[in-house]
Amino acid sequence: MAPNESHQHGDRPLRTKAAAKRARRKLTEDDVTVVEESLLKRAVAAAALGNAMEWFDFGIFAYLTVTISKVFLPEGDPTSNLVATFGFFAAAFIVRPIGGAVFGPIGDKIGRQKVLALTMILMAAGTLMIGLIPSYDTIGFWAPVLLLVARFVQGFSTGGEYGGAATFIAEYSPDKRRGFMGSWLEFGTLAGYVLGASIVTALQYALPEDSLLSWGWRIPFLVAGPLGLIGLYLRLKLEETPAFQKQQEQAAERESQKTPFLKLFAENWRSLLICIGLVLVFNVTDYMLLSYMPTYLETNLGQNATFGLILIVIVMILMMVVITFGGRLSDKFGRRPVLAAGCIGFILLSWPALKLVQSGTGAGVFFGLLILGLVLVTFTSTMPSTLPALFPTIIRYGALAIAFNVSVSLFGGTTPLATQALIAGAKDAGLSWAEDIPAFYLMLAAVIGLVAVYFTKETAATPLMGSGPTVAHEDEVAGVIEDYNDPSSELAQSDWAKDFSTSEIPIISGDAPKQETTGS
């Protein structure tokens, strides 16, 4: 067959790549998705609330680490028991990439909504299980074993949560509002952490230590049961994303031309590396502030543990107040400028902010943490819309889940342990700047993140790769088509338009007659 001939695929001629380059593909009304505002709000709310409940479950373990070490381990050296309990905390990060590798491809095959419902069930079950496990004094060796199993279930579930939730919101959102809508996902994450920390703090204040150790610590874990049912109900009520539905229709039309997942995965290696770099700076800074700083204040600066936790909660609440504004900024000015500003902010402000924290005064500690929190908002508000846009619809969930969780496990989850180990090593070496290592760690992560941002393509206000444009109202459809047909418009010059215009997706040629088809 000549290279410029068209292949017939059923009743629709499929143009070859050479023909597609000569004939720019037309954008029609059928290619543009209109998402109802009510459906969009329900989708974003369900994903964000579900995410909040997942991270409530995941966070309360970190806030009850000292208590858990006393309940599930035999009496002994408190420091050794605490380290062992941190090992249980880290166990969840070990299996997160496995969860991402399992749930991600399944989500690309059967749908985002179904997998997100499953992760909700597993997380709630794992957390509830921790609340029901008898203490070491009751069942001995089996107590820490069952605790480890529950943490594996939690980590496995979390591996499929963030990538799926980010993909779900991104595919539902209108192109011009994806940053704002995506920022609600991290609003949910912060809400889950705040709820967990608040309940734990209230229990520590209200109960004597004996009561907290005997039964009080179980309350947050038992709350996970009904919270999980609420999250499951919300997610089961949702429809599948429009982008996934269209992708499935196209896959059915091109049944004979399916490309193996691993081949598609390999073809996107550049995007995978960029995703790992972006997630590195996102999670190192996140875990440094929200997970490690309370420990740093207590063990390195001698502050009261509850004092540090309360300040972190206040900072998280203030981050929730401004996070959606960060999403709007990324819609207006682009994802890359906002992310680059965050990286530069950590490079310039990490050391001064840490010096404020080291001052020891209430105001100094608070404003130091607040500076770090506000810079972190540039990532939390923008990453949920940036990361899904790196990959085509057909592998978006799987590629994002795998790359995200590999980066989190290698870099994010190890941040508290690595930072504390570096500080201890520097102190043993007699280095005067040992206590400043958290700032240097943040600055290094920011430099790596800045490199990743440099190689990231701008995707604000453009359709997702492998999908058509998405708008909020019917009257926007004609404008999108007009922009696509105008060679000077931003849409026409975008990478998405270049890919779409030469796409080999089955298209109906204006001068090609339809073929008669008969049932088999």
MIROTI-611502 format. One record per residue (C-alpha): residue in three letters; x, y, z. Coordinates in steps of 0.02 Angstrom, whole numbers, plus 50000, padded with zeros to 5 digits. Layout:
! residues N
ALAXYZ...
//
This chain:
! residues 520
MET500005000050000ALA500635017349959PRO501155027450111ASN499865040950083GLU498355029750062SER496985028850194HIS496565012750286GLN494735008250305HIS494225004550485GLY492414998950484ASP491435013250411ARG492745026250458PRO494335029050356LEU495895030050465ARG497185041750389THR499005036850392LYS500255047950481ALA500875055450318ALA499115059950264ALA498715067050436LYS500185078850425ARG499535085850260ALA497705087250312ARG497465096150479ARG496135087350580LYS494565097450609LEU493905100950783THR492025098050792GLU490695100850923ASP490735082150962ASP492565083951012VAL492165097151145THR491515091251314VAL490295102151411VAL490285098151598GLU488765103651697GLU489205114951843SER488215104451967LEU489065088351911LEU490765096751917LYS490495102752095ARG489915085552151ALA491415077252070VAL492675089152148ALA491825088452319ALA491775069352320ALA493595067652268ALA494185080852393LEU493135074152538GLY493675056452501ASN495485062252496ALA495235071252663MET494585055352742GLU496025045052672TRP497335057152740PHE496435058552907ASP496665039752920PHE498475040652865GLY498915055752973ILE498285050453143PHE499585036653151ALA500975049653138TYR500195060453274LEU500015045553392THR501725037953362VAL502335039153542THR500725031753612ILE500695017653484SER502485012853529LYS501925010253709VAL500365000253662PHE501044988353530LEU502834985153587PRO503554977253745GLU504274988153880GLY506064992953846ASP507115007253788PRO505885021153739THR507035027353601SER507175010053522ASN505285007753531LEU504995024653452VAL506185020453310ALA505285003853286THR503615013053277PHE504335024953147GLY504745008853054PHE502895004453055PHE502545021952989ALA503825019452849ALA503115002252806ALA501645010552721PHE502825019852604ILE503655003652552VAL502054996652478ARG501405013052405PRO502275010352236ILE501524992852230GLY499805000152261GLY500095012952124ALA500694999552002VAL499134989152037PHE497765002252051GLY498415014151916PRO498305002451765ILE496654995451830GLY495975013151840ASP496495016051659LYS495605000051609ILE493974999451707GLY493775017651762ARG494365030251891GLN492775030351995LYS492765011652030VAL494565011152088LEU494365026552198ALA492895018052284LEU493995002852314THR495435013052388MET494185021352504ILE493605004352569LEU495374997852596MET495995013352686ALA494515013552805ALA494714994752837GLY496574996352873THR496315010952992LEU494855002653081MET495914987053100ILE497244996853196GLY495905003153316LEU495334985353352ILE497014976553374PRO497314971053555SER498844977853644TYR500514968953664ASP500074965153845THR498544955553782ILE499154945553631GLY501034948053637PHE502024945953475TRP500454946153366ALA500064964253411PRO501504972053311VAL501274959053173LEU499444963953149LEU499924982353159LEU501164979653018VAL499834971052912ALA498634985552941ARG499974998052889PHE500294988152731VAL498434989052690GLN498455007852719GLY499995010452612PHE499334999352472SER497725009352470THR498595026152473GLY499615020752321GLY498065021852215GLU497255036852298TYR498165052852250GLY498475048552068GLY496675043252046ALA495925058152136ALA497025070552041THR496595062051876PHE494745061951919ILE494655080551956ALA495785085351809GLU494705075651685TYR493095083351750SER493735101251756PRO493515114251617ASP495205118151539LYS495205136251598ARG494795131551779ARG495795115651805GLY497035123951923PHE495675130852036MET494705114452038GLY496265104152067SER496765114852216TRP495255108152310LEU496085090952313GLU497505097352422PHE496225107452522GLY495505090452564THR497215083452610LEU497525097752731ALA495765096052801GLY496095077652839TYR497735081552926VAL496935095853025LEU495485084853081GLY496665070853134ALA497855082353226SER496415091453311ILE495615075553377VAL497295068853439THR497705085453525ALA495985086053607LEU496195068353673GLN497915072353742TYR497195087253836ALA495585078953895LEU496205061853951PRO497495056754081GLU498925046654010ASP498275030054080SER496585032253993LEU497415037753832LEU498505022153832SER497105010053879TRP495715015553763GLY495755034053715TRP497025032153573ARG495825020253483ILE494475033553457PRO495225041953301PHE495505024953219LEU493745019053256VAL493045035253183ALA493805029553017GLY492395016752996PRO490925028752977LEU492025041652887GLY492495028252761LEU490665023952730ILE490265042352698GLY491715043752575LEU491205027552489TYR489415033652469LEU489995050052391ARG491145041352268LEU489895028052216LYS488625041652172LEU489805049152041GLU489835045951855GLU491435041251765THR492465055651697PRO492005061951520ALA493815059951461PHE493855041651513GLN492175038151433LYS492745045451267GLN494385036251276GLN493445019951302GLU492335023551150GLN493865026751043ALA494705011051110ALA493185000851056GLU493275008450882ARG495135004350870GLU495064986950947SER496294980050819GLN497534994050849LYS497714993351038THR499444997651102PRO500124987951253PHE500184997851415LEU502044994751440LYS502435001651266LEU501405017351300PHE502235018651470ALA503975017551393GLU503555030751261ASN503205043151403TRP504845040851497ARG505235059451487SER503585064151570LEU503885050851703LEU505565058451750ILE504815075951754CYS503415069551866ILE504655061551986GLY505625077951996LEU504075088352027VAL503415076252158LEU505135076352242VAL505105094952279PHE503235094252319ASN503385080352447VAL505075084252525THR504445101652569ASP502755094852622TYR503435081352738MET504775092952805LEU503485105552863LEU501965095152908SER502795079252974TYR504565083253030MET504455100753104PRO503495095553262THR504855082453296TYR506225095153257LEU505455107553380GLU505365094453517THR506975084453497ASN508155097753430LEU507495113953505GLY506725107253666GLN504975113853633ASN503405105653701ALA502715092653578THR500925099053589PHE501525116953561GLY502315112153395LEU500795102153340ILE499605116453378LEU500675128653276ILE500715116553129VAL498815114953136ILE498625133953132VAL499815135052984MET498845121452891ILE497205130752921LEU497965146752849MET498605136652700MET496825130452671VAL496225148452667VAL497395153452525ILE497615137152429THR496215139852303PHE496895157152263GLY498515148552213GLY497505137452096ARG496715152752016LEU498435160651992SER499025145251898ASP497495146451784LYS497865164651747PHE499765165151735GLY500185146951702ARG500765131951804ARG502625134451769PRO502755152351838VAL501875147552000LEU502925131852025ALA504535141051982ALA504075154652109GLY503885141052241CYS505575133452202ILE506435150352206GLY505495154452367PHE506195139052455ILE507945142752390LEU507905160552458LEU506805158952613SER507145141752689TRP508645147452791PRO507885163852856ALA506265154552899LEU507215141152994LYS508165154553090LEU506495161553147VAL505975144053203GLN507625142253298SER507315158653390GLY506255148853514THR504985162853538GLY503155158953502ALA503025172653370GLY504685167953289VAL504255149553276PHE502515153353208PHE503085165553074GLY504515154153022LEU503295139752997LEU502045151252912ILE503335157052783LEU503715139052739GLY501845134952732LEU501425149352616VAL502835144852497LEU502245126752502VAL500525132652443THR501275136152271PHE501495117252255THR499935110952344SER498815122652241THR499605118652073MET500245100752071PRO498515092452061SER498235100951892THR500045099751831LEU500415081451860PRO498915073351770ALA499235084451618LEU500945076151593PHE500165060051526PRO498895054951393THR497175049151447ILE497485031051403ILE498855028951536ARG498585044451644TYR498045035751804GLY499355021951795ALA500835032751746LEU500435046151875ALA500125033552015ILE501745024251983ALA502875039551960PHE502075048852106ASN502245034652230VAL504015029852178SER504545047852209VAL503595049052373SER504325032752438LEU506115036852389PHE506155055252435GLY504595061752524GLY504315048152653THR506165047352695THR506315066052728PRO506075065652919LEU507245050852941ALA508585057452822THR508535074952897GLN508685068853076ALA510095056953028LEU511055070952940ILE510845082453090ALA511495068853207GLY512975065353094ALA513405083753078LYS513325085853267ASP514475070953293ALA515675078953171GLY515625095053273LEU514895105553132SER514165121953195TRP512815122453061ALA512065105353102GLU510385112753156ASP510245121752987ILE510205105652887PRO508295105952863ALA508495122452769PHE509895115452659TYR508845099952625LEU507385110852568MET508525121352459LEU509265106152373ALA507515099152338ALA507005116152268VAL508485116352148ILE507985099052083GLY506185104952070LEU506705120351972VAL507575109251844ALA505985098651829VAL504915114351806TYR506085120351667PHE505725104451567THR503855104651605LYS502735110251462GLU501445123551502THR499695115851508ALA498625129551586ALA497015133151490THR497355119251363PRO496515102251348LEU497275086851426MET498395076151317GLY497375063051224SER495715071851259GLY494675085251178PRO494325102551250THR493225103651405VAL492145118851441ALA490855123851572HIS489485130651458GLU488755126851287ASP489075144651227GLU490945141851246VAL491015127951116ALA490995139250963GLY492365150151037VAL493505135151066ILE493265129250886GLU493615146850824ASP495215147850926TYR495785130950859ASN495505136850680ASP496455153150710PRO498305149350682SER498825164350789SER497845159250945GLU498665151651099LEU497595136051082ALA498105133250900GLN499935135250945SER499865123851098ASP500675106651103TRP498945099251123ALA498345106950958LYS499885100550867ASP499565082950930PHE497695083650898SER497845090750722THR498955076350665SER498125062850771GLU497825045750697ILE496225043550795PRO494865037450674ILE494115052450585ILE492785054650450SER493495062450294GLY492395075150209ASP492675067650036ALA492655049450087PRO491005040150069LYS490445029250214GLN490525010550187GLU489024999350205THR489264987750354THR488384971750396GLY488244962850561SER489294947650587
//
